[in-house]
């Protein structure tokens, strides 16, 4: 069963929340990949660190939204900010994994900003 199918069974979630959870989950996956690819390169240390931050924050945000936590709105703001900062850092690098990461993080930041509003 896909994530979309699973989320559609949670009747408490709005379409906007479902999209945000999916974007956060994709952000976790891409930032873990990007961070792993950056390991061992001194010039990529900041990129790896920010990617790891996003992976942790986006994962927590998705989990809180899925269970209807009262804290998900505040975390949405933090997640959006972390995604934006990490995307900016990724764009400084030519590596394909960084460029892919930045694109995914743009979508995640947008839906998280919407959830925080």
PELIN-V756792 format. One record per pair of residues at least 12 apart in sequence whose C-alpha atoms are under 10 Angstrom apart, sorted by sequence separation. I is the first residue (numbers start at 1). GAP is how many residues later the second one is. D is the distance in whole Angstrom. If there is no record, write none. Layout:
I | GAP | D
I | GAP | D
This chain:
6 | 12 | 10
7 | 12 | 9
35 | 12 | 7
36 | 12 | 7
60 | 12 | 9
61 | 12 | 9
64 | 12 | 10
86 | 12 | 10
87 | 12 | 8
90 | 12 | 6
91 | 12 | 9
34 | 13 | 8
35 | 13 | 4
38 | 13 | 10
61 | 13 | 9
62 | 13 | 10
87 | 13 | 9
89 | 13 | 8
90 | 13 | 9
4 | 14 | 8
7 | 14 | 9
34 | 14 | 7
35 | 14 | 7
61 | 14 | 6
62 | 14 | 9
87 | 14 | 7
88 | 14 | 7
3 | 15 | 9
4 | 15 | 9
7 | 15 | 9
33 | 15 | 10
35 | 15 | 8
36 | 15 | 9
60 | 15 | 8
61 | 15 | 7
86 | 15 | 9
87 | 15 | 4
90 | 15 | 10
31 | 16 | 9
32 | 16 | 9
35 | 16 | 6
36 | 16 | 9
60 | 16 | 10
61 | 16 | 10
86 | 16 | 7
87 | 16 | 7
4 | 17 | 9
31 | 17 | 8
34 | 17 | 7
35 | 17 | 6
58 | 17 | 9
61 | 17 | 9
62 | 17 | 10
85 | 17 | 10
87 | 17 | 8
88 | 17 | 9
3 | 18 | 9
4 | 18 | 7
31 | 18 | 10
33 | 18 | 9
34 | 18 | 9
35 | 18 | 10
57 | 18 | 8
58 | 18 | 8
61 | 18 | 7
83 | 18 | 10
84 | 18 | 8
87 | 18 | 6
88 | 18 | 9
3 | 19 | 7
31 | 19 | 9
32 | 19 | 7
33 | 19 | 10
57 | 19 | 9
60 | 19 | 9
83 | 19 | 8
86 | 19 | 8
87 | 19 | 7
31 | 20 | 5
32 | 20 | 7
35 | 20 | 9
58 | 20 | 9
59 | 20 | 9
85 | 20 | 9
86 | 20 | 10
30 | 21 | 9
31 | 21 | 7
32 | 21 | 10
57 | 21 | 8
58 | 21 | 6
83 | 21 | 9
84 | 21 | 7
3 | 22 | 9
31 | 22 | 9
32 | 22 | 9
33 | 22 | 10
57 | 22 | 6
58 | 22 | 9
83 | 22 | 5
84 | 22 | 7
87 | 22 | 9
28 | 23 | 8
31 | 23 | 7
32 | 23 | 6
56 | 23 | 9
57 | 23 | 9
82 | 23 | 9
83 | 23 | 7
84 | 23 | 10
27 | 24 | 9
28 | 24 | 9
30 | 24 | 10
31 | 24 | 6
32 | 24 | 9
54 | 24 | 9
55 | 24 | 9
58 | 24 | 9
83 | 24 | 9
84 | 24 | 9
85 | 24 | 10
28 | 25 | 10
30 | 25 | 8
31 | 25 | 10
54 | 25 | 7
57 | 25 | 8
58 | 25 | 9
80 | 25 | 9
83 | 25 | 7
84 | 25 | 6
28 | 26 | 7
29 | 26 | 7
53 | 26 | 9
54 | 26 | 9
57 | 26 | 9
79 | 26 | 10
80 | 26 | 9
83 | 26 | 5
84 | 26 | 9
27 | 27 | 7
28 | 27 | 4
31 | 27 | 10
54 | 27 | 9
55 | 27 | 10
80 | 27 | 10
82 | 27 | 8
83 | 27 | 9
27 | 28 | 7
28 | 28 | 7
54 | 28 | 6
55 | 28 | 9
80 | 28 | 7
81 | 28 | 7
26 | 29 | 9
27 | 29 | 10
28 | 29 | 9
29 | 29 | 10
53 | 29 | 7
54 | 29 | 6
79 | 29 | 8
80 | 29 | 4
81 | 29 | 10
83 | 29 | 9
24 | 30 | 9
25 | 30 | 9
27 | 30 | 10
28 | 30 | 6
29 | 30 | 9
53 | 30 | 9
54 | 30 | 10
79 | 30 | 7
80 | 30 | 7
24 | 31 | 8
27 | 31 | 7
28 | 31 | 6
51 | 31 | 9
54 | 31 | 9
78 | 31 | 10
80 | 31 | 8
81 | 31 | 9
26 | 32 | 9
27 | 32 | 8
28 | 32 | 10
50 | 32 | 7
51 | 32 | 8
54 | 32 | 7
76 | 32 | 10
77 | 32 | 9
79 | 32 | 10
80 | 32 | 5
81 | 32 | 9
24 | 33 | 9
25 | 33 | 7
26 | 33 | 10
50 | 33 | 9
53 | 33 | 9
54 | 33 | 10
76 | 33 | 9
79 | 33 | 7
80 | 33 | 6
24 | 34 | 5
25 | 34 | 6
28 | 34 | 10
51 | 34 | 10
52 | 34 | 9
78 | 34 | 9
79 | 34 | 8
80 | 34 | 9
23 | 35 | 9
24 | 35 | 7
25 | 35 | 10
50 | 35 | 8
51 | 35 | 6
76 | 35 | 9
77 | 35 | 7
78 | 35 | 9
80 | 35 | 9
24 | 36 | 9
25 | 36 | 9
50 | 36 | 5
51 | 36 | 9
76 | 36 | 5
77 | 36 | 6
80 | 36 | 9
21 | 37 | 9
24 | 37 | 7
25 | 37 | 7
49 | 37 | 9
50 | 37 | 9
75 | 37 | 9
76 | 37 | 7
77 | 37 | 9
79 | 37 | 10
20 | 38 | 10
21 | 38 | 9
24 | 38 | 6
25 | 38 | 9
47 | 38 | 10
48 | 38 | 9
51 | 38 | 9
74 | 38 | 10
76 | 38 | 8
77 | 38 | 8
78 | 38 | 9
23 | 39 | 9
24 | 39 | 10
47 | 39 | 7
50 | 39 | 8
51 | 39 | 9
73 | 39 | 9
76 | 39 | 6
77 | 39 | 5
21 | 40 | 8
22 | 40 | 8
46 | 40 | 9
47 | 40 | 9
50 | 40 | 9
72 | 40 | 10
73 | 40 | 9
75 | 40 | 9
76 | 40 | 5
77 | 40 | 9
20 | 41 | 9
21 | 41 | 5
47 | 41 | 9
48 | 41 | 10
73 | 41 | 10
74 | 41 | 9
75 | 41 | 8
76 | 41 | 9
20 | 42 | 8
21 | 42 | 8
47 | 42 | 6
48 | 42 | 9
73 | 42 | 6
74 | 42 | 7
21 | 43 | 9
46 | 43 | 8
47 | 43 | 6
72 | 43 | 8
73 | 43 | 5
74 | 43 | 10
18 | 44 | 9
21 | 44 | 7
46 | 44 | 9
47 | 44 | 10
72 | 44 | 8
73 | 44 | 8
17 | 45 | 9
20 | 45 | 9
21 | 45 | 7
44 | 45 | 9
47 | 45 | 9
44 | 46 | 9
47 | 46 | 9
18 | 47 | 9
51 | 47 | 10
17 | 48 | 7
18 | 48 | 8
44 | 48 | 10
17 | 49 | 8
44 | 49 | 8
43 | 50 | 9
48 | 50 | 10
51 | 50 | 9
58 | 50 | 9
65 | 50 | 10
17 | 51 | 10
47 | 51 | 8
54 | 51 | 9
58 | 51 | 10
61 | 51 | 9
13 | 52 | 8
24 | 52 | 10
31 | 52 | 10
12 | 53 | 10
13 | 53 | 7
12 | 54 | 9
13 | 54 | 9
44 | 54 | 10
51 | 54 | 10
58 | 54 | 9
12 | 55 | 9
13 | 55 | 8
24 | 55 | 9
31 | 55 | 9
10 | 56 | 8
12 | 56 | 8
20 | 56 | 9
24 | 56 | 10
27 | 56 | 8
31 | 56 | 10
34 | 56 | 9
10 | 57 | 9
38 | 57 | 9
37 | 58 | 9
7 | 59 | 8
24 | 59 | 10
31 | 59 | 10
38 | 59 | 9
37 | 60 | 7
38 | 60 | 9
34 | 61 | 9
36 | 61 | 10
37 | 61 | 9
34 | 62 | 9
35 | 62 | 9
34 | 63 | 5
35 | 63 | 9
33 | 64 | 7
34 | 64 | 6
33 | 65 | 9
34 | 65 | 9
31 | 66 | 9
34 | 66 | 9
35 | 66 | 10
30 | 67 | 8
31 | 67 | 9
34 | 67 | 7
30 | 68 | 9
33 | 68 | 9
34 | 68 | 10
31 | 69 | 9
32 | 69 | 10
30 | 70 | 8
31 | 70 | 6
30 | 71 | 6
31 | 71 | 9
29 | 72 | 9
30 | 72 | 9
28 | 73 | 10
30 | 73 | 10
31 | 73 | 9
27 | 74 | 8
30 | 74 | 7
31 | 74 | 9
26 | 75 | 10
27 | 75 | 9
29 | 75 | 10
30 | 75 | 9
27 | 76 | 10
28 | 76 | 10
27 | 77 | 6
28 | 77 | 9
26 | 78 | 7
27 | 78 | 6
26 | 79 | 9
27 | 79 | 9
24 | 80 | 9
27 | 80 | 9
28 | 80 | 10
23 | 81 | 8
24 | 81 | 8
26 | 81 | 10
27 | 81 | 7
23 | 82 | 8
26 | 82 | 8
27 | 82 | 9
23 | 83 | 10
24 | 83 | 9
25 | 83 | 9
23 | 84 | 7
24 | 84 | 6
23 | 85 | 5
24 | 85 | 9
22 | 86 | 9
23 | 86 | 9
20 | 87 | 9
21 | 87 | 9
23 | 87 | 9
24 | 87 | 9
19 | 88 | 10
20 | 88 | 7
23 | 88 | 8
24 | 88 | 8
19 | 89 | 9
20 | 89 | 9
22 | 89 | 10
23 | 89 | 9
20 | 90 | 9
21 | 90 | 9
20 | 91 | 5
21 | 91 | 9
19 | 92 | 7
20 | 92 | 6
18 | 93 | 10
19 | 93 | 10
20 | 93 | 10
17 | 94 | 8
20 | 94 | 9
16 | 95 | 8
17 | 95 | 9
20 | 95 | 8
16 | 96 | 10
17 | 97 | 10
16 | 98 | 8
17 | 98 | 7
16 | 99 | 8
